[in-house]
């Protein structure tokens, strides 16, 4: 089955995407698509490009025999008839095949294939996120939701910076504040600042928790990903 979603990406993310053929990506929410390219184009063209964002139309190939990627035709359940909507579940994994400019479409087009590859890592990540959210102070959780679910990274950054200034150094959630600031700055494409925040979170967690605690695993994973992005394979391992 081929399905067409559309999205608008910040320039930093778009530049990474163009050079990511063969890379696995996952979604942090449900992913709405259409089997009708004309419907997708209609929505895509209502989102005008700006100086800091690019509109990208994605074509997804998905095999219904996949074990970990869940998707469904929800046409008969939607309010808008005729959108031919297909919904992909949270944490679906896709392999980027190519990203190039479609002159006939007058916009960028990406091709992706749904895959079971990397699903174990995604499930581990989700478990880490679930565990951390269960243990979070409500104020910290609000910042996480503002950043991850509402897409308001700048406001979430201010929230966590405020918490960093007001929480005592031995506050039980100070490690989560550092960790989330690292995630927010990392999403901006920065490397040194998020590395510093994740290292601080790791240092605190290492003192507080046993070595097999999920928060320590999350910090090590975050630090490793940054070193990998910096091209430092020795520290990434």
N, C-alpha and C positions, 0 to 999 in steps of 0.2 A: 504494500500500500504506500502511495506517495501522499504526503501531507504538507501543506504550506503555511508556516507561521510567519509573522512579521514582527520586527522589533526595531527600536531606536537605540543605538549604542554610543556611549561617550567615545571621543576620538582615541583615547588611550586603549580602551578595550577593543575598538575596531582595528587598530594597528596590530595588536597582538593576534586578533582573529585571522587577519589576512595571511599571517605567516605560521598558521597552526595546522596545516594539513597533516592528518594522521593523529592529531591530539584528541584525547577524550575530554569531553565536558559534561557537566551535569546541571540539572535545574534545581533551584532552591524553592520552587513552588510549582503549582500545576501549570501546564503549558498548553495554551489554547491554539489550535490550528484549524485550517480548512482544507478540504480535499479539492476545492475549486480555486484555481490560481486567480481568477478574476475577482473573487471575493477578497482574497488576501491583498491583491493589488489595490483594491478600493480602500481598504483600511490603511495600507502602507502609504498611499498618496495623500491621505489626510494628515499625515505626520510629516510636515515639512522639515527638511534638513536645516540645521543651524550650524554656526561656525564650530561648535563644540560637540556636535552629535551627527552620526550618519544613520540613515535608514537602510536596513538590510532585510531582504526577503530570503527566508530559508526554505529550501526544499528538502523534506525529510523522507527517507525510505525506511519503512518499518515492517519487519516480518512478524506476523501474529504468533509465530511459534517461539518467539523470545520468552525466556523464563522470568526475567527480572524487570523488563520494561512493560509497564501496564498502560494500555491506551484503549479508548473506546469511542465509537461514534455516538455522540449525544444529541444528534439533530432533533430527535423527537422530544427531547427534554428541555430545549432552549426556548426562550421567549421569541427570538427572532427567527422566523421560518426562512429557510433557504440559504443559511450560512454554511451548511454542510460541515458542522464543527466536529472536530476530533480532539479529545482532551487526553493529554499525556499526564501520567501521575507524577507526584513529587519524586525527585531524585532519579528520573529517567536518565540514562547515559547515552550519549551520542558520540560518534567519531566524525570529526570534520574531514570531509573529502576535498573540498576546494572552496575558495571564495574569490570571485572575480566580478568585474563590472559587466552587467548585462545591458549592452547598448540598446537593444530592442525594448527593454523594460525601463531604461533611463534610471536605473538604481543598481546598487550592489546586490549580488545574489550569492548566498552560501548554500552548499550542498552537504547534508549530513546523513549518516546512517545510524539508526538506533541499534544498540549493541548490548550484549550481556557482559562485555569486557569491563573490568574495573568495578563490577557491582559490589564485590566484597569490601573494597575500600570505601565506597559510597555508604554502605550500610554501617561500617565502623564510624564514619564521620557523623552520620545521623544519630547513632547511639551516643557519641560524644556530646553532640549538641543537645540531645534530649536530656541526658544526665546533667549537663551543666545548667540547663534552663530549670530543671526540677529543683536544683539547689540554690538558684539565684535569689538575691534580694529583689523585691518587686520593682525597686527603682532601676536596678541594673537590667532586669528583664524588660522594662519599658524601653530602655535605650536600645536593647537588642532588637525588639520588635520594630522600633522606629527606623532602625537601619536596614534590617534584613527583610522585613515584610512590607514596610511602607516606602522604602526607597529614599528615606530622608537622611542620607549619610551625614550631611553638614550639621543638622540638628542633633543627631546622635553623637557626633564628635563633641559638640558643645556640652551635651549632657554628661558624657563620660569624663571630659576634662574637668567639669564642675565637681563630679564625684571624686576625682583624683585629688582635687584641692581641698575637699571637705572631709573625706574619709580619713580616719587616723591610719598611720602606716601599717598597723596590725589588724585593720578591719578584716573580717572574714571573707569579704568579697573583693578585696583590693586586687587580687590576682585576676579576677574576671574583668575588672575595669581595664587593667593593662592589656589583657588578651583581646578585648573588643576594640580598643584603640588600635592595636596592631592590625586587626582585621580590616578596620575602616581605612587606615592609611595604606594598607596593602592593596585594597580595592582601587585606590587612586593610581596605582602603578608605581608607588614609591617602594624602596627596598630598605634603606638604612634606618629610617624612623620606625617602620613596623618591626624590623629585626630587634631594635632596642626594646620596644614594648613587649614583644613576645619573650625575649630573654629575661626581662624582669619578672614576667608572669611565671616563667619556668623556674627561676631562682626561688621565688616564694613557694611555689608548689612543691619543689624538691625538698624544702625544709619542713613543709607541713604534712605531706602525704606519703604513703608507702610507694615504692617504685612502680607498682602495678596499677596505680590509680589512674582512671581515665583522663583526668585533667592533665597529668604529666604527659601521657601519650599525645594528647591534643597539642600541648605546647611543643613537644619534640617534632610533631608533624608540621606545625606551622613554621618552626625554625628551619627545618629541612627543606620545605618548599621555597623559602626565601633564598637560602643558599643555592638551591638548584636554579632559581631565576637569575641569580648573580653569576652563574656559571662556575660555582665552586663545588664541584662534585665530591671533593674530599670531606668538607664539612656537612654537605647534604646527607651523606651516609651516616 
